[in-house]
């Protein structure tokens, strides 16, 4: 690690600490040349896959787009932000654990629906009605019937 002050290449780690979430390490360093101290952070560089849209176009995976989907579906619903963050983390971890370079957008949509089903049934129906392009009342009835079926993936229970 080069010193940001003098450019010297001989730096020494004086202290290392893991952050509260356990996903990065903070290191205090000292330059052997100029004796100045500085801090560096070390995190894993994980590549999220490209998202393949229905029309075949590809785009970067975006947590912000996931959050927007949840925000729209949960508009004026009593679901704490921390639960939404956890749901997004579940989806991202699932995507990362696959280790694939691409993921179909439809699969992401289905994962969002699974998480919404656990968080808030009204939000689930809202999202499903747009995502699946409901055409009439029968589509809503079918989605409501789907609510009574068990989730496809077991996850931690979130209090209501």
C-alpha positions as CSV (number, residue, x, y, z in Angstrom):
1,X,0.0,0.0,0.0
2,X,1.5,3.3,-1.0
3,X,1.5,6.2,1.4
4,X,-1.0,8.9,0.3
5,X,1.3,11.6,1.7
6,X,4.8,10.8,0.4
7,X,4.1,7.9,-2.1
8,X,6.4,5.6,-0.1
9,X,5.8,1.9,-0.7
10,X,6.8,0.7,2.8
11,X,3.8,1.0,5.1
12,X,3.1,-1.0,8.2
13,X,-0.2,-2.1,9.6
14,X,-0.5,-0.9,13.2
15,X,-4.1,-2.0,14.0
16,X,-6.9,-4.0,12.2
17,X,-10.5,-4.1,13.2
18,X,-13.6,-5.7,11.6
19,X,-16.6,-3.4,11.2
20,X,-19.9,-4.1,13.0
21,X,-21.5,-5.9,10.1
22,X,-18.4,-8.1,9.6
23,X,-18.0,-7.3,5.9
24,X,-15.0,-5.0,5.9
25,X,-11.7,-4.5,7.8
26,X,-10.4,-1.1,8.9
27,X,-6.6,-0.9,9.0
28,X,-4.5,1.8,10.6
29,X,-1.2,2.1,8.8
30,X,2.1,4.0,9.3
31,X,4.5,5.0,6.6
32,X,8.1,4.0,7.2
33,X,9.4,7.0,5.2
34,X,7.4,10.0,6.5
35,X,6.0,8.4,9.7
36,X,2.4,9.7,8.9
37,X,-0.6,7.5,9.7
38,X,-3.6,6.8,7.6
39,X,-6.6,4.4,7.4
40,X,-7.5,1.9,4.7
41,X,-10.6,-0.3,4.4
42,X,-10.6,-3.7,2.9
43,X,-13.8,-5.3,1.5
44,X,-14.6,-8.2,-0.8
45,X,-15.1,-7.2,-4.4
46,X,-18.0,-9.3,-5.5
47,X,-19.4,-9.2,-9.0
48,X,-23.1,-9.1,-9.3
49,X,-24.4,-10.7,-12.5
50,X,-25.8,-8.8,-15.5
51,X,-29.7,-8.8,-15.6
52,X,-31.1,-10.1,-18.9
53,X,-34.3,-8.3,-19.7
54,X,-37.3,-9.8,-21.6
55,X,-36.2,-8.0,-24.8
56,X,-32.7,-9.6,-24.5
57,X,-31.0,-6.4,-23.4
58,X,-28.5,-6.6,-20.5
59,X,-28.0,-4.2,-17.7
60,X,-26.0,-4.0,-14.5
61,X,-27.7,-5.5,-11.4
62,X,-29.0,-2.6,-9.3
63,X,-29.8,-2.6,-5.6
64,X,-31.5,0.8,-6.1
65,X,-33.9,-0.7,-8.6
66,X,-34.8,-3.5,-6.2
67,X,-35.3,-0.9,-3.5
68,X,-37.6,1.1,-5.8
69,X,-39.7,-2.0,-6.5
70,X,-40.1,-2.5,-2.8
71,X,-40.8,1.2,-2.1
72,X,-43.6,1.3,-4.7
73,X,-45.2,-1.9,-3.6
74,X,-45.0,-0.9,0.1
75,X,-46.2,2.7,-0.3
76,X,-48.2,3.7,2.8
77,X,-47.8,0.2,4.3
78,X,-46.6,-0.4,7.9
79,X,-43.3,-2.2,7.0
80,X,-40.1,-0.9,8.7
81,X,-37.2,0.0,6.4
82,X,-35.0,-2.5,8.2
83,X,-37.3,-5.3,7.0
84,X,-37.0,-4.0,3.5
85,X,-33.2,-3.8,3.8
86,X,-33.2,-7.4,5.0
87,X,-35.4,-8.6,2.1
88,X,-33.1,-6.9,-0.4
89,X,-30.1,-8.5,1.3
90,X,-31.8,-11.9,1.0
91,X,-32.2,-11.4,-2.7
92,X,-28.6,-10.1,-3.2
93,X,-27.2,-13.0,-1.2
94,X,-29.3,-15.5,-3.2
95,X,-28.0,-14.0,-6.5
96,X,-24.4,-14.0,-5.3
97,X,-24.6,-17.5,-4.1
98,X,-25.5,-18.7,-7.6
99,X,-22.2,-17.5,-8.9
100,X,-23.6,-16.9,-12.3
101,X,-22.7,-14.1,-14.7
102,X,-26.2,-13.5,-15.8
103,X,-29.7,-13.7,-14.2
104,X,-33.0,-13.4,-15.9
105,X,-35.1,-10.3,-14.9
106,X,-38.1,-12.6,-14.4
107,X,-36.3,-14.6,-11.7
108,X,-35.5,-11.3,-9.8
109,X,-39.2,-10.3,-10.1
110,X,-40.2,-13.7,-8.6
111,X,-37.8,-13.3,-5.7
112,X,-39.2,-9.8,-5.0
113,X,-42.6,-11.3,-4.9
114,X,-41.5,-14.0,-2.5
115,X,-40.1,-11.4,-0.1
116,X,-43.1,-9.2,-0.4
117,X,-45.4,-12.1,0.3
118,X,-43.5,-12.5,3.7
119,X,-43.5,-8.8,4.4
120,X,-47.0,-7.5,3.5
121,X,-49.7,-9.3,1.6
122,X,-51.2,-6.0,0.2
123,X,-47.8,-5.0,-1.2
124,X,-47.5,-8.5,-2.7
125,X,-50.8,-8.1,-4.6
126,X,-49.8,-4.6,-5.7
127,X,-46.5,-5.8,-7.1
128,X,-48.0,-8.9,-8.6
129,X,-50.8,-6.9,-10.4
130,X,-48.2,-4.8,-12.2
131,X,-45.5,-7.4,-12.6
132,X,-47.9,-10.0,-14.0
133,X,-50.0,-7.5,-15.9
134,X,-53.3,-8.4,-14.4
135,X,-56.2,-7.9,-16.9
136,X,-59.3,-8.6,-14.8
137,X,-60.6,-9.5,-11.4
138,X,-59.9,-13.2,-12.0
139,X,-56.2,-12.4,-12.0
140,X,-56.5,-10.8,-8.6
141,X,-58.5,-13.8,-7.3
142,X,-55.7,-16.2,-8.4
143,X,-53.0,-14.0,-6.8
144,X,-55.0,-14.0,-3.5
145,X,-55.3,-17.8,-3.7
146,X,-51.6,-17.9,-4.2
147,X,-51.1,-16.1,-0.9
148,X,-52.5,-19.1,1.0
149,X,-49.8,-21.4,-0.5
150,X,-46.5,-21.7,1.4
151,X,-43.5,-19.7,0.3
152,X,-41.0,-21.3,-2.1
153,X,-38.0,-20.6,0.2
154,X,-37.9,-20.8,3.9
155,X,-36.4,-17.6,5.5
156,X,-36.4,-16.1,8.9
157,X,-39.8,-15.1,10.3
158,X,-40.4,-11.4,10.4
159,X,-42.7,-10.1,13.1
160,X,-45.9,-8.4,11.8
